[in-house]
Amino acid sequence: MEAVKTVGLIINIFKKPIIEIGLQVIQLLNARQVRTIAIGEEAEALGLAPTEKDDFCQMAQVVLVIGGDGTMLRAARTVYGREIAILGINQGYLGFLTEIEVEQLAESLEQLLQGAYTVERRMMLTAQVYRNGVCIADVSALNDLVVTKGALSRIIKMELYLEDKLVEKYHGDGLIFSTPTGSTGYSLSANGPIVYPNMDLCIVTPICPHSLIARPLIFSPEHTLTLRLDANNAPAMLTVDGQNGVELKQGDWIQISKAEHDTYLLVLEKRNFFAVLREKLKGVQE
């Protein structure tokens, strides 16, 4: 396994304790002659010279992410299309994606530099938004793609197709298209199933459907789904991993499929997914 000489940092710059942890990481890596790089404002917050995104993706052998799952999702989209493993240091709320706690920082960095890790592959979803036959947005997500109603409290009407076959007509607050990784997120809150994260499939979960029979559905990654918005709908929104949004208008349609590229998560020790699930969800209940 190739020795790690350059580490990329992606952090949540809006939390001072996270910046302090980032500075600690830089100090520990510098002591081992490992270079650290970061992009834009994150570099400035850490006292590093800013690196352009393309250069960052070419130079970083591993990306350390300091924050919660939201920062991990942003990191996955930042390095999308590059086979760069991501290691998360948890400073967020739930931390399903982050691998290590701050208390384990020095020990975990030592494991990383010694090559004592494995890499897990996680599938992503991609979506193309079409308006009047023209693609106006092309996005990818590690957790989920969510179509919801706009500011007005009105249900939206949608038709879901598998290839050219009608699956269901939905009236409700929206639909969640989730990966297995995202099955413990928004989809779970909407009564979607929990799916083992290294599987390849797409979960479709209705949000507050105005129906007694609308239930979550699971589709093969080989299939393409098409969601058509009713021509009489009020404006709606496509949200990517809960962070980026695309405004949808009447008559728009969206194609959803397995993304061409995956996300690679660096694992220092094999964790029991269900033990983590019990621990995290117990914390929510308390």
VOKE-217172 format. One record per residue (C-alpha): residue number from 1; x, y negated, z negated. Coordinates in steps of 0.2 Angstrom, whole numbers, padded with zeros to 4 digits. Example, Ala and Ser with C-alpha at 12.3 -4.5 7.8 and 13.67 -1.06 7.14 Angstrom:
<balos>
- pos, X, Y, Z
- 1, 0062, 0022, -0039
- 2, 0068, 0005, -0036
</balos>
This chain:
<balos>
- pos, X, Y, Z
- 1, 0000, 0000, 0000
- 2, 0007, -0017, 0005
- 3, 0013, -0028, -0009
- 4, 0002, -0043, -0012
- 5, 0012, -0059, -0009
- 6, -0002, -0072, -0005
- 7, -0019, -0073, -0015
- 8, -0033, -0084, -0010
- 9, -0044, -0092, -0023
- 10, -0062, -0097, -0022
- 11, -0070, -0105, -0037
- 12, -0085, -0114, -0044
- 13, -0077, -0131, -0046
- 14, -0093, -0138, -0055
- 15, -0088, -0129, -0071
- 16, -0073, -0135, -0080
- 17, -0069, -0118, -0089
- 18, -0068, -0110, -0072
- 19, -0055, -0123, -0066
- 20, -0045, -0119, -0082
- 21, -0046, -0100, -0078
- 22, -0040, -0104, -0060
- 23, -0025, -0113, -0067
- 24, -0021, -0099, -0078
- 25, -0022, -0087, -0063
- 26, -0010, -0098, -0053
- 27, 0002, -0098, -0068
- 28, 0001, -0079, -0070
- 29, 0004, -0076, -0051
- 30, 0017, -0089, -0049
- 31, 0027, -0080, -0063
- 32, 0026, -0064, -0052
- 33, 0032, -0074, -0036
- 34, 0014, -0073, -0028
- 35, 0008, -0088, -0018
- 36, -0009, -0095, -0021
- 37, -0020, -0104, -0008
- 38, -0037, -0112, -0008
- 39, -0048, -0122, 0003
- 40, -0053, -0141, 0002
- 41, -0060, -0147, -0015
- 42, -0056, -0131, -0023
- 43, -0038, -0133, -0019
- 44, -0038, -0151, -0025
- 45, -0046, -0146, -0042
- 46, -0032, -0133, -0044
- 47, -0018, -0144, -0040
- 48, -0014, -0135, -0023
- 49, -0012, -0141, -0006
- 50, -0028, -0138, 0004
- 51, -0028, -0124, 0017
- 52, -0039, -0124, 0032
- 53, -0052, -0111, 0032
- 54, -0045, -0101, 0047
- 55, -0027, -0102, 0039
- 56, -0034, -0096, 0023
- 57, -0042, -0081, 0031
- 58, -0027, -0077, 0040
- 59, -0015, -0079, 0025
- 60, -0024, -0072, 0010
- 61, -0021, -0053, 0007
- 62, -0034, -0053, -0007
- 63, -0047, -0066, -0012
- 64, -0049, -0069, -0031
- 65, -0067, -0077, -0035
- 66, -0069, -0085, -0051
- 67, -0088, -0088, -0055
- 68, -0104, -0078, -0055
- 69, -0112, -0068, -0041
- 70, -0117, -0084, -0032
- 71, -0098, -0088, -0030
- 72, -0095, -0071, -0024
- 73, -0109, -0072, -0011
- 74, -0101, -0088, -0004
- 75, -0084, -0080, -0004
- 76, -0091, -0065, 0006
- 77, -0098, -0077, 0019
- 78, -0081, -0087, 0019
- 79, -0071, -0072, 0024
- 80, -0085, -0064, 0035
- 81, -0077, -0055, 0050
- 82, -0060, -0052, 0041
- 83, -0056, -0036, 0032
- 84, -0050, -0046, 0016
- 85, -0055, -0038, -0001
- 86, -0063, -0049, -0014
- 87, -0060, -0047, -0032
- 88, -0073, -0056, -0044
- 89, -0068, -0063, -0061
- 90, -0085, -0065, -0070
- 91, -0090, -0082, -0077
- 92, -0108, -0082, -0072
- 93, -0124, -0075, -0078
- 94, -0127, -0057, -0072
- 95, -0111, -0052, -0063
- 96, -0117, -0037, -0053
- 97, -0103, -0041, -0040
- 98, -0089, -0047, -0051
- 99, -0077, -0034, -0057
- 100, -0068, -0041, -0072
- 101, -0071, -0051, -0087
- 102, -0060, -0066, -0092
- 103, -0053, -0056, -0107
- 104, -0045, -0044, -0095
- 105, -0037, -0056, -0084
- 106, -0019, -0053, -0086
- 107, -0021, -0034, -0087
- 108, -0032, -0034, -0071
- 109, -0019, -0045, -0061
- 110, -0006, -0033, -0066
- 111, -0016, -0019, -0059
- 112, -0019, -0029, -0043
- 113, -0001, -0032, -0040
- 114, 0004, -0014, -0043
- 115, -0009, -0008, -0030
- 116, -0019, 0001, -0043
- 117, -0036, -0002, -0035
- 118, -0048, 0005, -0022
- 119, -0059, -0005, -0010
- 120, -0078, -0003, -0008
- 121, -0087, -0007, 0008
- 122, -0104, -0016, 0007
- 123, -0115, -0019, 0022
- 124, -0122, -0036, 0027
- 125, -0137, -0042, 0036
- 126, -0137, -0054, 0051
- 127, -0152, -0065, 0057
- 128, -0155, -0075, 0072
- 129, -0168, -0089, 0072
- 130, -0177, -0092, 0089
- 131, -0187, -0107, 0094
- 132, -0195, -0109, 0111
- 133, -0184, -0094, 0117
- 134, -0167, -0103, 0111
- 135, -0157, -0096, 0096
- 136, -0155, -0111, 0084
- 137, -0146, -0102, 0070
- 138, -0136, -0087, 0067
- 139, -0132, -0082, 0049
- 140, -0126, -0067, 0039
- 141, -0130, -0062, 0021
- 142, -0122, -0050, 0008
- 143, -0138, -0050, -0003
- 144, -0153, -0056, 0006
- 145, -0162, -0066, 0019
- 146, -0178, -0074, 0012
- 147, -0192, -0081, 0022
- 148, -0204, -0092, 0011
- 149, -0217, -0105, 0012
- 150, -0212, -0123, 0012
- 151, -0216, -0137, 0000
- 152, -0235, -0136, 0002
- 153, -0243, -0122, -0009
- 154, -0251, -0113, 0006
- 155, -0248, -0094, 0011
- 156, -0239, -0091, 0027
- 157, -0244, -0078, 0040
- 158, -0231, -0067, 0048
- 159, -0230, -0052, 0059
- 160, -0216, -0039, 0056
- 161, -0210, -0028, 0071
- 162, -0199, -0013, 0072
- 163, -0191, -0015, 0089
- 164, -0208, -0018, 0099
- 165, -0219, -0009, 0087
- 166, -0230, -0019, 0074
- 167, -0226, -0014, 0056
- 168, -0238, -0025, 0047
- 169, -0246, -0042, 0046
- 170, -0242, -0051, 0030
- 171, -0251, -0066, 0022
- 172, -0242, -0072, 0006
- 173, -0228, -0082, 0000
- 174, -0215, -0074, 0010
- 175, -0204, -0059, 0014
- 176, -0187, -0053, 0007
- 177, -0175, -0044, 0018
- 178, -0162, -0036, 0006
- 179, -0146, -0026, 0008
- 180, -0143, -0012, -0005
- 181, -0131, -0024, -0014
- 182, -0145, -0037, -0015
- 183, -0158, -0024, -0021
- 184, -0154, -0029, -0039
- 185, -0158, -0048, -0035
- 186, -0173, -0057, -0029
- 187, -0180, -0041, -0022
- 188, -0180, -0033, -0039
- 189, -0190, -0047, -0046
- 190, -0203, -0045, -0032
- 191, -0205, -0026, -0037
- 192, -0193, -0020, -0024
- 193, -0183, -0004, -0026
- 194, -0166, -0002, -0034
- 195, -0154, 0005, -0021
- 196, -0137, 0012, -0024
- 197, -0125, -0002, -0017
- 198, -0114, 0008, -0005
- 199, -0129, 0014, 0006
- 200, -0133, 0007, 0023
- 201, -0151, 0001, 0024
- 202, -0163, -0014, 0024
- 203, -0176, -0017, 0011
- 204, -0191, -0027, 0016
- 205, -0201, -0034, 0000
- 206, -0216, -0045, 0001
- 207, -0217, -0060, -0010
- 208, -0235, -0062, -0018
- 209, -0244, -0054, -0004
- 210, -0262, -0057, -0002
- 211, -0266, -0039, 0000
- 212, -0268, -0023, -0011
- 213, -0258, -0012, 0001
- 214, -0243, -0022, 0005
- 215, -0228, -0013, -0002
- 216, -0209, -0014, 0000
- 217, -0202, -0004, 0015
- 218, -0185, 0003, 0019
- 219, -0178, 0003, 0036
- 220, -0163, 0012, 0045
- 221, -0148, 0000, 0049
- 222, -0149, 0006, 0067
- 223, -0165, -0003, 0069
- 224, -0168, -0022, 0073
- 225, -0183, -0030, 0064
- 226, -0192, -0045, 0071
- 227, -0202, -0057, 0061
- 228, -0214, -0069, 0070
- 229, -0222, -0084, 0061
- 230, -0240, -0088, 0065
- 231, -0242, -0103, 0077
- 232, -0253, -0111, 0064
- 233, -0242, -0110, 0049
- 234, -0236, -0124, 0039
- 235, -0216, -0126, 0039
- 236, -0207, -0112, 0031
- 237, -0189, -0109, 0026
- 238, -0176, -0095, 0029
- 239, -0164, -0095, 0014
- 240, -0147, -0085, 0015
- 241, -0141, -0078, -0001
- 242, -0150, -0091, -0011
- 243, -0138, -0104, -0005
- 244, -0140, -0110, 0013
- 245, -0157, -0114, 0022
- 246, -0164, -0115, 0039
- 247, -0180, -0124, 0041
- 248, -0193, -0114, 0051
- 249, -0207, -0121, 0062
- 250, -0223, -0114, 0069
- 251, -0221, -0100, 0081
- 252, -0202, -0097, 0077
- 253, -0196, -0079, 0076
- 254, -0182, -0071, 0068
- 255, -0172, -0055, 0072
- 256, -0164, -0046, 0057
- 257, -0151, -0032, 0059
- 258, -0136, -0024, 0051
- 259, -0121, -0036, 0053
- 260, -0107, -0032, 0064
- 261, -0095, -0034, 0049
- 262, -0095, -0028, 0031
- 263, -0089, -0036, 0015
- 264, -0075, -0027, 0005
- 265, -0075, -0028, -0014
- 266, -0059, -0024, -0023
- 267, -0062, -0011, -0037
- 268, -0049, -0009, -0051
- 269, -0058, 0005, -0060
- 270, -0073, 0015, -0055
- 271, -0088, 0009, -0064
- 272, -0104, 0018, -0067
- 273, -0117, 0008, -0056
- 274, -0131, 0013, -0067
- 275, -0122, 0009, -0083
- 276, -0119, -0008, -0077
- 277, -0137, -0009, -0072
- 278, -0143, -0005, -0089
- 279, -0131, -0017, -0097
- 280, -0135, -0032, -0086
- 281, -0154, -0029, -0086
- 282, -0154, -0026, -0105
- 283, -0146, -0043, -0106
- 284, -0160, -0051, -0096
- 285, -0173, -0044, -0107
- 286, -0165, -0050, -0122
</balos>
